Amino acid sequence: MQPVGVVHSPYRNHFATPRQPGTSSDPADGWIILRRGLQNCARDVQGFDRIWVIFWLSYSRGWKPMVVPPRDIHHRGVFATRSPHRPNPVGLSCVRLLNVQGRKLLIRDHDLLHGTPVLDIKPYIPDYDSHPQANAGWLDSLTDPGPDHRWL
């Protein structure tokens, strides 16, 4: 597998990134720069408000089968969380698409570190990607917000 591009972001370390895309009170813009020869892949994406960015968690060091997620005090199986400490360090973020200029996609409401390899980009389609009535597993039972911490 070969990355399709790389992220250019003001976030230089994981302590500076928002916990989830769109949760920062001061959203920062970033760019996804596509590999040469892939600019036609971005044709027609301009009309979408949001895109899914699938990326390699290149900053993640190792994985853990159990993690304590933000807002919780209990260990949870990593597949029941959004922890970056995964057996295959692949991330998924739904980001706001502001503009497309050739090989450059201007994004906002993201949680991507500078230099992150992008594996794929897909359009966010509200009719297919939004399921507001879906159960959220253990998150549905949280009453205590728990400690506020970021993934290490």
DSSP file (Angstrom, degrees, kcal/mol; ACC not computed):
  #  RESIDUE AA STRUCTURE BP1 BP2  ACC     N-H-->O    O-->H-N    N-H-->O    O-->H-N    TCO  KAPPA ALPHA  PHI   PSI    X-CA   Y-CA   Z-CA
    1    1 A M              0   0    0      0, 0.0   118,-0.0     0, 0.0     0, 0.0   0.000 360.0 360.0 360.0 137.3    0.0    0.0    0.0
    2    2 A Q        -     0   0    0    117,-0.1     0, 0.0     2,-0.0     0, 0.0  -0.972 360.0-110.5-122.1 132.4    1.3    3.4   -0.9
    3    3 A P        -     0   0    0      0, 0.0   116,-0.3     0, 0.0     3,-0.1  -0.249  14.0-148.9 -58.5 147.5    0.1    6.7    0.6
    4    4 A V  S    S-     0   0    0    114,-2.8    31,-3.1     1,-0.2     2,-0.3   0.590  72.4 -28.0 -90.7 -13.3   -1.9    8.9   -1.7
    5    5 A G  E     -AB  34 118A   0    113,-1.3   113,-2.8    29,-0.3     2,-0.3  -0.969  60.8-106.2-176.7-171.8   -0.7   12.1    0.0
    6    6 A V  E     -AB  33 117A   0     27,-1.9    27,-2.8    -2,-0.3     2,-0.4  -0.980  27.7-115.9-140.7 149.9    0.6   13.7    3.2
    7    7 A V  E     -A   32   0A   0    109,-2.0   108,-3.1    -2,-0.3     2,-0.5  -0.692  14.8-161.8 -88.9 135.6   -0.9   16.1    5.7
    8    8 A H  E     +A   31   0A   0     23,-3.3    23,-2.9    -2,-0.4   106,-0.1  -0.981  32.3 157.4-112.8 115.7    0.4   19.6    6.3
    9    9 A S        -     0   0    0     -2,-0.5   105,-0.2    21,-0.2    21,-0.1  -0.953  55.3-128.3-141.8 150.9   -0.9   20.7    9.6
   10   10 A P  S    S+     0   0    0      0, 0.0     2,-0.8     0, 0.0   103,-0.1   0.653  87.7  97.0 -72.7 -13.6   -0.1   23.2   12.4
   11   11 A Y        +     0   0    0    101,-0.4   103,-2.9     1,-0.2    -2,-0.2  -0.673  46.0 169.4 -80.3 111.2   -0.3   20.2   14.8
   12   12 A R        +     0   0    0     -2,-0.8     2,-0.3   101,-0.2    -1,-0.2   0.595  62.5  25.9-101.7 -13.9    3.3   19.1   15.4
   13   13 A N  S >> S-     0   0    0      1,-0.0     3,-1.7   100,-0.0     4,-0.6  -0.980  81.6-110.3-146.6 159.7    2.8   16.7   18.3
   14   14 A H  T 34 S+     0   0    0     -2,-0.3     3,-0.4     1,-0.3   137,-0.1   0.696 111.7  65.4 -67.0 -18.7   -0.1   14.6   19.6
   15   15 A F  T 34 S+     0   0    0      1,-0.2    -1,-0.3   135,-0.1   137,-0.0   0.748 101.4  51.4 -72.5 -21.3   -0.5   16.7   22.7
   16   16 A A  T <4 S+     0   0    0     -3,-1.7    -1,-0.2     2,-0.1    -2,-0.2   0.629  91.0  94.3 -89.3 -15.2   -1.6   19.7   20.5
   17   17 A T  S  < S-     0   0    0     -4,-0.6    94,-0.1    -3,-0.4    96,-0.0  -0.454  82.2-106.5 -81.3 150.0   -4.3   17.9   18.5
   18   18 A P        -     0   0    0      0, 0.0    -1,-0.1     0, 0.0    -2,-0.1  -0.371  28.4-119.4 -63.8 153.6   -7.9   17.8   19.3
   19   19 A R  S    S+     0   0    0      1,-0.2    92,-0.1     4,-0.1   132,-0.1   0.885  97.0   8.5 -62.7 -38.8   -9.2   14.5   20.8
   20   20 A Q  S >  S-     0   0    0     90,-0.1     3,-1.6    73,-0.0     4,-0.2  -0.959  98.3 -84.9-137.4 154.2  -11.6   14.2   17.8
   21   21 A P  T 3  S+     0   0    0      0, 0.0    89,-0.2     0, 0.0    90,-0.1  -0.347 113.5  18.5 -58.7 138.2  -12.1   16.2   14.6
   22   22 A G  T 3  S+     0   0    0     88,-0.2    88,-0.1     1,-0.1    89,-0.1   0.524  94.8 102.9  82.5   5.3  -14.2   19.3   15.1
   23   23 A T    <   +     0   0    0     -3,-1.6     2,-0.2    87,-0.1    -4,-0.1   0.507  51.2 104.6 -98.9  -4.3  -13.9   19.4   18.9
   24   24 A S        -     0   0    0     -4,-0.2    85,-0.0     1,-0.1    -7,-0.0  -0.537  63.2-147.0 -79.0 140.7  -11.4   22.3   19.1
   25   25 A S  S    S+     0   0    0      1,-0.3    -1,-0.1    -2,-0.2    -2,-0.0   0.647 101.8  43.3 -76.5 -14.5  -12.6   25.7   20.1
   26   26 A D  S    S-     0   0    0      2,-0.0    -1,-0.3     0, 0.0    -3,-0.1  -0.698  88.4-157.4-128.6  78.0   -9.9   27.1   17.8
   27   27 A P        -     0   0    0      0, 0.0     2,-0.4     0, 0.0    -2,-0.0  -0.322   7.1-149.3 -64.5 134.8  -10.1   25.0   14.6
   28   28 A A        -     0   0    0     82,-0.2    82,-0.5    -2,-0.1    81,-0.3  -0.819   9.2-127.1-105.2 142.2   -6.9   25.0   12.6
   29   29 A D        +     0   0    0     -2,-0.4     2,-0.3    79,-0.1    79,-0.2  -0.536  30.8 176.5 -82.0 153.7   -6.7   24.7    8.8
   30   30 A G  E     - C   0 107A   0     77,-2.4    77,-3.0    -2,-0.2     2,-0.4  -0.910  20.2-127.4-145.7 173.5   -4.5   22.1    7.2
   31   31 A W  E     -AC   8 106A   0    -23,-2.9   -23,-3.3    -2,-0.3     2,-0.6  -0.962   0.5-152.1-126.3 143.8   -3.7   20.7    3.8
   32   32 A I  E     -AC   7 105A   0     73,-2.2    73,-2.4    -2,-0.4     2,-0.7  -0.984  19.0-159.4-107.9 119.8   -3.7   17.3    2.3
   33   33 A I  E     -AC   6 104A   0    -27,-2.8   -27,-1.9    -2,-0.6    71,-0.2  -0.891  11.1-143.6-102.8 114.4   -1.1   17.3   -0.5
   34   34 A L  E     -A    5   0A   0     69,-3.2   -29,-0.3    -2,-0.7     3,-0.1  -0.379  25.7 -95.7 -74.7 153.1   -1.7   14.5   -3.0
   35   35 A R    >   -     0   0    0    -31,-3.1     3,-1.9     1,-0.1     4,-0.1  -0.288  54.7 -84.5 -60.0 151.0    1.1   12.6   -4.7
   36   36 A R  T 3  S+     0   0    0      1,-0.2    -1,-0.1     2,-0.1    -3,-0.0  -0.326 118.1  29.7 -56.6 140.0    2.1   13.8   -8.1
   37   37 A G  T 3  S+     0   0    0     -3,-0.1    -1,-0.2     1,-0.0     3,-0.2   0.355 100.1  86.8  90.2  -5.4   -0.2   12.3  -10.8
   38   38 A L    X>  +     0   0    0     -3,-1.9     3,-1.5     1,-0.1     4,-0.6   0.336  49.3 104.7-108.0   7.0   -3.2   12.0   -8.5
   39   39 A Q  G >4 S+     0   0    0      1,-0.3     3,-1.2     2,-0.2     4,-0.2   0.842  77.0  59.1 -59.8 -32.4   -4.7   15.4   -8.9
   40   40 A N  G >4 S+     0   0    0      1,-0.3     3,-1.2    -3,-0.2    -1,-0.3   0.749  92.4  68.8 -67.9 -21.1   -7.5   14.0  -11.2
   41   41 A C  G <4 S+     0   0    0     -3,-1.5    -1,-0.3     1,-0.2    -2,-0.2   0.784  97.0  53.7 -64.2 -25.8   -8.5   11.7   -8.2
   42   42 A A  G X< S+     0   0    0     -3,-1.2     3,-1.7    -4,-0.6     4,-0.4   0.437  79.8 123.1 -90.3  -0.4   -9.7   14.9   -6.5
   43   43 A R  T <  S+     0   0    0     -3,-1.2    -3,-0.0     1,-0.2     0, 0.0  -0.375  79.9  11.3 -60.9 139.7  -11.9   16.0   -9.4
   44   44 A D  T >  S+     0   0    0      1,-0.1     3,-0.5    -2,-0.0    -1,-0.2   0.383  97.4 102.9  73.9  -1.2  -15.6   16.5   -8.3
   45   45 A V  G X   +     0   0    0     -3,-1.7     3,-2.0     1,-0.2    -2,-0.1   0.694  59.1  84.8 -80.0 -17.4  -14.8   16.3   -4.6
   46   46 A Q  G 3  S+     0   0    0     -4,-0.4    -1,-0.2     1,-0.3    -3,-0.1   0.792  80.8  60.5 -54.5 -33.2  -15.1   20.1   -4.3
   47   47 A G  G <  S+     0   0    0     -3,-0.5     2,-0.4     2,-0.0    -1,-0.3   0.546  85.2  93.7 -76.6  -6.5  -18.9   19.9   -3.9
   48   48 A F    <   -     0   0    0     -3,-2.0    49,-0.1     1,-0.1     3,-0.1  -0.707  62.1-154.2 -89.7 136.6  -18.7   17.9   -0.7
   49   49 A D  S    S+     0   0    0     -2,-0.4    48,-2.8    75,-0.2     2,-0.3   0.839  81.2  24.0 -72.8 -34.0  -18.8   19.7    2.7
   50   50 A R  E     -D   96   0A   0     74,-0.4    74,-2.0    46,-0.3     2,-0.3  -0.936  64.1-166.1-134.6 153.8  -16.9   16.8    4.4
   51   51 A I  E     -DE  95 123A   0     44,-2.3    44,-2.6    -2,-0.3     2,-0.5  -0.967  24.1-121.4-134.7 153.3  -14.6   14.0    3.5
   52   52 A W  E     -DE  94 122A   0     70,-3.6    70,-2.2    -2,-0.3     2,-0.6  -0.829  25.3-158.8 -89.4 130.0  -13.4   10.9    5.2
   53   53 A V  E     -DE  93 121A   0     40,-3.1    40,-2.2    -2,-0.5     2,-0.5  -0.961   2.6-163.8-112.1 120.4   -9.6   10.8    5.5
   54   54 A I  E     +DE  92 120A   0     66,-2.6    65,-2.6    -2,-0.6    66,-1.8  -0.910  24.4 169.4-102.9 125.4   -8.1    7.4    6.1
   55   55 A F  E     -DE  91 118A   0     36,-2.2    36,-3.5    -2,-0.5     2,-0.5  -0.901  39.4-107.0-141.2 161.8   -4.5    7.7    7.3
   56   56 A W  E     -D   90   0A   0     61,-2.4     2,-2.4    -2,-0.3    34,-0.2  -0.794  27.8-134.8 -89.7 126.1   -1.6    5.8    8.8
   57   57 A L    >   +     0   0    0     32,-3.3     3,-1.6    -2,-0.5    33,-0.1  -0.475  38.5 166.9 -78.5  70.8   -1.0    6.5   12.5
   58   58 A S  T 3   +     0   0    0     -2,-2.4    -1,-0.2     1,-0.3    32,-0.0   0.695  69.0  55.6 -66.4 -20.1    2.7    6.9   11.9
   59   59 A Y  T 3  S+     0   0    0     -3,-0.2    -1,-0.3     2,-0.0     2,-0.2   0.614  82.6 106.5 -86.3 -12.9    3.3    8.5   15.3
   60   60 A S    <   -     0   0    0     -3,-1.6     2,-0.7    29,-0.1     3,-0.1  -0.470  57.1-155.9 -71.2 134.0    1.7    5.6   17.2
   61   61 A R        -     0   0    0     -2,-0.2    -1,-0.1     1,-0.1    -2,-0.0  -0.873  56.3 -36.3-115.9  98.4    4.3    3.4   19.0
   62   62 A G  S    S-     0   0    0     -2,-0.7     2,-0.3    24,-0.1    24,-0.2  -0.103  70.8-100.0  80.9 176.8    3.0   -0.1   19.6
   63   63 A W        -     0   0    0     22,-0.1    23,-0.2    -3,-0.1    22,-0.1  -0.918  17.4-149.6-137.7 163.1   -0.5   -1.2   20.4
   64   64 A K        -     0   0    0     21,-1.4    14,-0.1    -2,-0.3     3,-0.0  -0.999  13.0-147.0-134.6 133.7   -2.5   -2.2   23.5
   65   65 A P  S    S+     0   0    0      0, 0.0    13,-2.5     0, 0.0     2,-0.4   0.810  91.9  37.0 -70.0 -27.4   -5.4   -4.7   23.6
   66   66 A M  E    S+G   77   0B   0     11,-0.2     2,-0.3    12,-0.1    11,-0.2  -0.981  70.7 172.2-127.3 137.1   -7.0   -2.7   26.4
   67   67 A V  E     -G   76   0B   0      9,-2.6     9,-3.2    -2,-0.4    16,-0.0  -0.940  34.1-125.1-137.8 159.4   -7.1    1.1   26.9
   68   68 A V        -     0   0    0     -2,-0.3     7,-0.2     7,-0.2     3,-0.1  -0.921  37.0-151.5-104.3 106.6   -8.7    3.6   29.2
   69   69 A P    >   -     0   0    0      0, 0.0     3,-1.6     0, 0.0     5,-0.1  -0.301  27.5 -84.0 -76.4 161.0  -10.5    6.0   26.8
   70   70 A P  T 3  S+     0   0    0      0, 0.0    78,-0.2     0, 0.0    76,-0.1  -0.282 116.8  26.8 -56.5 150.4  -11.2    9.7   27.5
   71   71 A R  T 3  S+     0   0    0     76,-1.6     2,-0.3     1,-0.2    73,-0.1   0.484 112.8  84.2  72.7   4.9  -14.4   10.2   29.6
   72   72 A D    <   -     0   0    0     -3,-1.6    -1,-0.2    75,-0.3    -4,-0.0  -0.896  56.7-161.8-134.0 163.2  -14.1    6.7   31.1
   73   73 A I        +     0   0    0     -2,-0.3     2,-0.3    73,-0.1    -1,-0.1   0.359  69.2  86.7-120.3  -1.1  -12.2    5.1   34.0
   74   74 A H  S    S-     0   0    0     -5,-0.1     2,-0.3     1,-0.0    -7,-0.1  -0.744  81.6-109.9-104.6 148.2  -12.5    1.5   32.8
   75   75 A H        -     0   0    0     -2,-0.3     2,-0.3    -7,-0.2    -7,-0.2  -0.571  39.9-170.8 -70.9 136.7  -10.3   -0.5   30.5
   76   76 A R  E     -G   67   0B   0     -9,-3.2    -9,-2.6    -2,-0.3     2,-0.1  -0.936  32.3 -94.7-127.9 150.8  -12.0   -1.2   27.2
   77   77 A G  E >   -G   66   0B   0     -2,-0.3     3,-2.7   -11,-0.2   -11,-0.2  -0.449  37.8-122.6 -62.1 136.2  -11.0   -3.4   24.3
   78   78 A V  G >  S+     0   0    0    -13,-2.5     3,-1.5     1,-0.3     5,-0.3   0.792 110.9  61.3 -56.1 -30.6   -9.2   -1.3   21.7
   79   79 A F  G 3  S+     0   0    0    -14,-0.3    -1,-0.3     1,-0.3    -2,-0.1   0.651  99.9  56.4 -71.8 -13.0  -11.7   -2.2   19.0
   80   80 A A  G <  S+     0   0    0     -3,-2.7    -1,-0.3    57,-0.0     2,-0.2   0.216 110.1  53.4 -97.7  13.1  -14.5   -0.5   21.2
   81   81 A T  S <  S-     0   0    0     -3,-1.5   -13,-0.0     2,-0.1    -4,-0.0  -0.779  81.2-120.8-135.2 177.5  -12.5    2.7   21.3
   82   82 A R        +     0   0    0     -2,-0.2    -3,-0.1     9,-0.0     4,-0.1   0.042  58.8 145.7-108.6  23.7  -10.9    5.3   18.9
   83   83 A S        -     0   0    0     -5,-0.3    -2,-0.1     1,-0.1   -16,-0.0  -0.282  51.8-138.9 -59.1 143.3   -7.5    4.8   20.5
   84   84 A P  S    S+     0   0    0      0, 0.0     2,-1.8     0, 0.0    -1,-0.1   0.581  84.9  93.6 -77.7  -8.7   -4.5    5.2   18.0
   85   85 A H        +     0   0    0    -22,-0.1   -21,-1.4     4,-0.1   -22,-0.1  -0.557  61.1 143.5 -86.8  77.1   -2.9    2.2   19.8
   86   86 A R        -     0   0    0     -2,-1.8   -24,-0.1   -23,-0.2    -4,-0.0  -0.766  66.0-114.4-118.6 156.8   -4.2   -0.4   17.4
   87   87 A P  S    S+     0   0    0      0, 0.0    -1,-0.1     0, 0.0   -25,-0.1   0.904 119.3  30.2 -57.0 -41.2   -2.8   -3.7   15.9
   88   88 A N  S    S-     0   0    0      2,-0.1     2,-2.7    -3,-0.0    -3,-0.0  -0.951  92.3-139.4-115.8 107.3   -3.0   -2.0   12.5
   89   89 A P        +     0   0    0      0, 0.0   -32,-3.3     0, 0.0     2,-0.5  -0.341  48.1 144.2 -74.6  72.7   -2.5    1.7   13.1
   90   90 A V  E     -D   56   0A   0     -2,-2.7     2,-0.3   -34,-0.2   -34,-0.2  -0.936  30.2-161.1-111.6 130.9   -5.0    3.0   10.7
   91   91 A G  E     -D   55   0A   0    -36,-3.5   -36,-2.2    -2,-0.5     2,-0.4  -0.728   7.5-159.0-111.1 161.0   -7.0    6.2   11.5
   92   92 A L  E     +D   54   0A   0     -2,-0.3     2,-0.4   -38,-0.2   -38,-0.2  -0.983  13.5 174.2-140.5 123.7  -10.3    7.6   10.2
   93   93 A S  E     -D   53   0A   0    -40,-2.2   -40,-3.1    -2,-0.4     2,-0.7  -0.996  25.9-144.4-133.6 137.9  -11.4   11.2   10.4
   94   94 A C  E     +D   52   0A   0     -2,-0.4     2,-0.3   -42,-0.2   -42,-0.2  -0.898  35.6 178.7 -96.8 112.8  -14.3   13.1    9.0
   95   95 A V  E     -D   51   0A   0    -44,-2.6   -44,-2.3    -2,-0.7     2,-0.4  -0.777  33.1-105.2-118.8 158.2  -13.0   16.5    8.2
   96   96 A R  E     -DF  50 108A   0     12,-2.4    12,-2.0    -2,-0.3     2,-0.6  -0.686  29.6-144.3 -81.3 131.3  -14.5   19.7    6.7
   97   97 A L  E     + F   0 107A   0    -48,-2.8    10,-0.2    -2,-0.4     3,-0.1  -0.877  24.7 170.5 -98.6 118.5  -13.4   20.3    3.1
   98   98 A L  E     -     0   0A   0      8,-2.9     2,-0.3    -2,-0.6     9,-0.2   0.816  59.9 -12.5 -96.1 -36.7  -12.9   24.0    2.3
   99   99 A N  E     - F   0 106A   0      7,-1.2     7,-2.6     2,-0.0     2,-0.4  -0.992  47.4-142.9-163.8 154.8  -11.2   24.0   -1.1
  100  100 A V  E     + F   0 105A   0     -2,-0.3     2,-0.4     5,-0.2     5,-0.2  -0.996  16.7 176.0-127.4 125.5   -9.5   22.0   -3.7
  101  101 A Q  E >   - F   0 104A   0      3,-3.2     3,-2.1    -2,-0.4     2,-0.5  -0.819  62.3 -71.6-129.5  90.8   -6.6   23.4   -5.7
  102  102 A G  T 3  S-     0   0    0     -2,-0.4   -60,-0.1     1,-0.3    -1,-0.0  -0.467 121.5  -2.7  63.4-113.5   -5.1   20.8   -8.0
  103  103 A R  T 3  S+     0   0    0     -2,-0.5   -69,-3.2   -69,-0.1     2,-0.5   0.423 120.3  89.6 -88.1   0.2   -3.3   18.4   -5.7
  104  104 A K  E <   -CF  33 101A   0     -3,-2.1    -3,-3.2   -71,-0.2     2,-0.6  -0.871  53.5-169.4-109.2 127.0   -4.0   20.4   -2.5
  105  105 A L  E     -CF  32 100A   0    -73,-2.4   -73,-2.2    -2,-0.5     2,-0.5  -0.961  15.4-146.3-112.6 117.4   -7.1   19.9   -0.4
  106  106 A L  E     -CF  31  99A   0     -7,-2.6    -8,-2.9    -2,-0.6    -7,-1.2  -0.728  26.3-177.4 -84.6 125.5   -7.7   22.6    2.3
  107  107 A I  E     -CF  30  97A   0    -77,-3.0   -77,-2.4    -2,-0.5     2,-0.3  -0.833  15.3-174.5-125.4 159.8   -9.3   21.1    5.4
  108  108 A R  E     + F   0  96A   0    -12,-2.0   -12,-2.4    -2,-0.3   -79,-0.1  -0.917  63.8  43.4-143.4 168.2  -10.6   22.2    8.8
  109  109 A D  S    S+     0   0    0    -81,-0.3     2,-0.3    -2,-0.3    -1,-0.2   0.950  84.4 140.2  57.5  52.5  -12.0   20.5   11.9
  110  110 A H        -     0   0    0    -82,-0.5   -82,-0.2   -89,-0.2   -88,-0.2  -0.753  52.9-155.0-122.2 168.2   -9.3   17.9   11.8
  111  111 A D        +     0   0    0     -2,-0.3     2,-0.4   -94,-0.1   -94,-0.1  -0.151  50.1 135.1-130.4  35.6   -7.1   16.0   14.3
  112  112 A L        -     0   0    0   -104,-0.1  -101,-0.4     4,-0.0     2,-0.2  -0.751  48.8-132.6-101.8 132.4   -4.2   15.2   11.9
  113  113 A L    >   -     0   0    0     -2,-0.4     3,-1.9     1,-0.1  -106,-0.2  -0.480  36.4 -92.7 -77.0 148.3   -0.5   15.6   12.7
  114  114 A H  T 3  S+     0   0    0   -103,-2.9  -106,-0.2     1,-0.3    -1,-0.1  -0.381 113.5  22.9 -58.0 132.0    1.9   17.3   10.3
  115  115 A G  T 3  S+     0   0    0   -108,-3.1    -1,-0.3     1,-0.3  -107,-0.1   0.436  82.6 152.7  89.7   0.1    3.5   14.7    8.1
  116  116 A T    <   -     0   0    0     -3,-1.9  -109,-2.0  -109,-0.2     2,-0.3  -0.456  46.7-122.9 -65.5 128.2    0.7   12.0    8.5
  117  117 A P  E     -B    6   0A   0      0, 0.0   -61,-2.4     0, 0.0     2,-0.5  -0.572  20.0-142.7 -72.8 131.5    0.5    9.7    5.5
  118  118 A V  E     -BE   5  55A   0   -113,-2.8  -114,-2.8    -2,-0.3  -113,-1.3  -0.848  17.2-176.0 -96.7 125.3   -2.9    9.7    3.9
  119  119 A L  E     -     0   0A   0    -65,-2.6     2,-0.3    -2,-0.5   -64,-0.2   0.804  64.7 -15.2 -90.1 -33.6   -4.0    6.3    2.6
  120  120 A D  E     - E   0  54A   0    -66,-1.8   -66,-2.6  -117,-0.1     2,-0.4  -0.984  50.8-144.2-165.3 161.3   -7.3    7.2    1.0
  121  121 A I  E     + E   0  53A   0     -2,-0.3   -68,-0.2   -68,-0.2    -3,-0.0  -0.999  19.9 177.0-134.6 134.2  -10.0    9.9    0.8
  122  122 A K  E     - E   0  52A   0    -70,-2.2   -70,-3.6    -2,-0.4     2,-0.1  -0.975  33.5-103.1-135.9 150.2  -13.7    9.3    0.4
  123  123 A P  E     - E   0  51A   0      0, 0.0     2,-0.6     0, 0.0   -72,-0.2  -0.473  28.8-126.1 -72.5 143.7  -16.7   11.6    0.3
  124  124 A Y        -     0   0    0    -74,-2.0   -74,-0.4    -2,-0.1   -75,-0.2  -0.819  26.7-168.4 -84.8 122.6  -18.9   11.9    3.4
  125  125 A I    >>  -     0   0    0     -2,-0.6     4,-3.2     1,-0.1     3,-1.7  -0.929  11.9-154.6-117.8 105.4  -22.4   11.2    2.3
  126  126 A P  H 3> S+     0   0    0      0, 0.0     4,-1.5     0, 0.0    -1,-0.1   0.831  91.6  56.6 -51.9 -40.5  -25.0   12.2    5.0
  127  127 A D  H 34 S+     0   0    0      1,-0.2    -2,-0.0     2,-0.2     0, 0.0   0.791 122.8  25.9 -63.3 -26.4  -27.7    9.7    3.8
  128  128 A Y  H <4 S+     0   0    0     -3,-1.7    -1,-0.2     1,-0.0    -4,-0.0   0.739 124.6  45.8-105.3 -30.9  -25.2    6.8    4.1
  129  129 A D  H  < S+     0   0    0     -4,-3.2     2,-0.5     1,-0.0    -2,-0.2   0.545  95.8  77.0 -98.0  -8.2  -22.7    7.9    6.8
  130  130 A S     <  +     0   0    0     -4,-1.5    -1,-0.0    -5,-0.3    -6,-0.0  -0.910  41.6 164.7-110.4 125.3  -25.0    9.4    9.5
  131  131 A H    >   +     0   0    0     -2,-0.5     3,-2.0     1,-0.1    -4,-0.0  -0.612   3.1 171.1-134.1  72.5  -26.9    7.0   11.8
  132  132 A P  T 3  S+     0   0    0      0, 0.0    -1,-0.1     0, 0.0    -2,-0.0   0.705  76.4  55.6 -62.4 -21.0  -28.1    9.2   14.7
  133  133 A Q  T 3  S+     0   0    0      2,-0.1     2,-0.0     0, 0.0    -2,-0.0   0.455  81.9 117.6 -89.7  -0.2  -30.3    6.5   16.2
  134  134 A A  S <  S-     0   0    0     -3,-2.0     2,-0.2     1,-0.1    -3,-0.0  -0.356  70.8-111.5 -68.7 145.8  -27.5    4.0   16.5
  135  135 A N        -     0   0    0      1,-0.1     3,-0.1    -2,-0.0    -1,-0.1  -0.502  16.5-150.1 -73.1 146.4  -26.4    2.7   19.9
  136  136 A A    >   -     0   0    0      1,-0.3     3,-1.8    -2,-0.2     4,-0.3  -0.058  26.9-139.1-110.5  30.3  -23.0    3.8   21.1
  137  137 A G  G >  S-     0   0    0      1,-0.3     3,-1.4     2,-0.2     4,-0.4  -0.176  77.6   0.0  55.5-134.6  -22.2    0.8   23.3
  138  138 A W  G >  S+     0   0    0      1,-0.3     3,-1.0     2,-0.2     4,-0.3   0.734 125.6  69.3 -62.4 -24.2  -20.5    1.6   26.6
  139  139 A L  G X  S+     0   0    0     -3,-1.8     3,-1.2     1,-0.2    -1,-0.3   0.828  89.0  64.3 -64.0 -30.7  -20.6    5.3   25.8
  140  140 A D  G <  S+     0   0    0     -3,-1.4    -1,-0.2    -4,-0.3    -2,-0.2   0.770 102.1  49.6 -62.9 -25.1  -24.4    5.3   26.2
  141  141 A S  G <  S+     0   0    0     -3,-1.0     2,-0.3    -4,-0.4    -1,-0.2   0.428  80.0 120.8 -96.9   1.2  -24.0    4.4   29.9
  142  142 A L    <   +     0   0    0     -3,-1.2   -70,-0.1    -4,-0.3    -3,-0.0  -0.482  20.9 159.3 -69.4 128.8  -21.5    7.0   30.9
  143  143 A T        +     0   0    0     -2,-0.3    -1,-0.2     1,-0.2    -3,-0.0   0.599  65.7  58.9-114.9 -28.0  -22.7    9.3   33.7
  144  144 A D  S    S-     0   0    0    -73,-0.1    -1,-0.2     1,-0.1   -71,-0.1  -0.901  75.0-144.1-103.5 126.9  -19.3   10.5   34.9
  145  145 A P        -     0   0    0      0, 0.0    -1,-0.1     0, 0.0   -74,-0.1   0.703  37.8-156.7 -65.5 -15.9  -17.2   12.3   32.2
  146  146 A G        -     0   0    0    -76,-0.1   -73,-0.1   -75,-0.1     2,-0.0  -0.067  39.8 -21.8  69.4-174.4  -14.1   10.7   33.8
  147  147 A P        -     0   0    0      0, 0.0   -76,-1.6     0, 0.0     2,-0.9  -0.339  59.7-128.6 -69.7 148.3  -10.6   12.1   33.5
  148  148 A D        +     0   0    0    -78,-0.2     2,-0.3   -77,-0.1    -2,-0.1  -0.845  51.3 142.8 -97.5 102.6   -9.7   14.5   30.6
  149  149 A H        -     0   0    0     -2,-0.9     2,-0.3  -130,-0.0     3,-0.0  -0.927  41.3-130.4-138.0 163.9   -6.6   13.0   29.0
  150  150 A R        -     0   0    0     -2,-0.3     2,-0.1   -81,-0.1  -135,-0.1  -0.779  37.4 -91.0-112.4 157.8   -5.2   12.6   25.6
  151  151 A W              0   0    0     -2,-0.3    -1,-0.1     1,-0.1   -68,-0.0  -0.426 360.0 360.0 -68.0 139.1   -3.8    9.4   24.0
  152  152 A L              0   0    0     -2,-0.1    -1,-0.1  -137,-0.0   -91,-0.1   0.422 360.0 360.0 -94.9 360.0    0.0    9.0   24.5
